[in-house]
Amino acid sequence: MTDCVDVDFDGGVLKAKRPVFSGKVYANVVSTKPGIKMASIRPNVYPAAAKGRRRGKSRRRAPDRRGRDPGMVKGIEGRRRGGRT
């Protein structure tokens, strides 16, 4: 879901409100399919946190045994149409 102005995640269901028809109408969108869910927020919808009041934490993760970054996706395994990999 893109360009959302309101987002809620409840019990594995992603609910979002997004503008349609040049912002004249808002659509309530619900994603109930299992798997990864993602939404992008429209700029300036939420106020920025004041300096010194941020609560987020960042953490550095060590590479795995093969030296790969655990946060990066290197490829997707599976079969494409036609039986080729």
C-alpha positions in Angstrom: 0.0 0.0 0.0 1.4 3.4 -0.9 0.8 7.0 0.0 -1.1 6.2 3.2 -2.4 8.8 5.5 -3.3 6.4 8.4 -2.1 2.9 9.1 -3.1 0.3 11.7 -1.9 -3.2 12.2 -4.3 -5.4 14.2 -4.1 -9.2 14.6 -2.1 -9.8 11.4 -4.3 -7.5 9.3 -2.9 -4.3 7.8 -5.4 -1.5 7.6 -4.7 1.7 5.8 -6.4 4.9 4.6 -5.2 6.4 1.4 -6.3 9.2 -0.9 -7.8 8.5 -4.3 -9.1 10.8 -7.1 -6.5 13.5 -6.4 -7.2 13.4 -2.7 -10.9 14.2 -3.0 -11.9 10.8 -1.5 -10.2 8.5 1.0 -10.2 4.7 0.5 -9.9 2.3 3.5 -7.7 -0.6 2.3 -7.3 -3.9 4.2 -4.6 -6.6 3.5 -5.7 -9.9 4.9 -3.4 -12.2 2.9 -0.7 -14.0 4.9 2.9 -13.0 4.5 4.9 -9.8 4.5 2.9 -6.6 4.7 4.2 -3.1 3.9 2.9 0.4 3.6 4.5 3.7 2.8 3.4 6.9 4.5 2.7 10.1 2.8 5.2 12.9 3.7 4.2 15.2 6.6 1.4 13.0 7.8 3.1 12.3 11.1 5.0 15.0 13.0 8.8 14.5 13.3 10.1 13.6 16.7 11.7 16.4 18.6 15.5 16.2 19.0 16.4 14.3 22.1 13.0 12.7 22.4 13.6 9.9 19.9 13.2 6.4 21.3 14.2 4.3 18.4 17.3 2.1 18.7 19.6 0.9 16.0 21.7 -2.2 16.4 24.5 -3.6 14.3 24.4 -7.3 13.4 27.4 -9.4 12.7 27.7 -11.1 9.3 26.9 -14.8 9.2 29.5 -17.6 8.9 29.9 -17.0 5.2 30.4 -13.3 5.7 27.0 -12.3 4.3 25.1 -9.4 5.8 22.0 -10.9 7.5 19.9 -7.9 6.7 20.2 -8.1 3.0 18.4 -10.3 0.6 20.8 -11.8 -1.9 18.3 -13.7 -4.0 15.0 -15.5 -4.0 14.9 -19.2 -4.4 12.1 -20.9 -6.3 10.9 -22.0 -9.7 9.9 -19.7 -12.5 7.3 -20.6 -15.1 8.5 -23.1 -17.6 10.3 -25.2 -14.9 13.6 -23.2 -15.0 15.3 -22.0 -11.9 
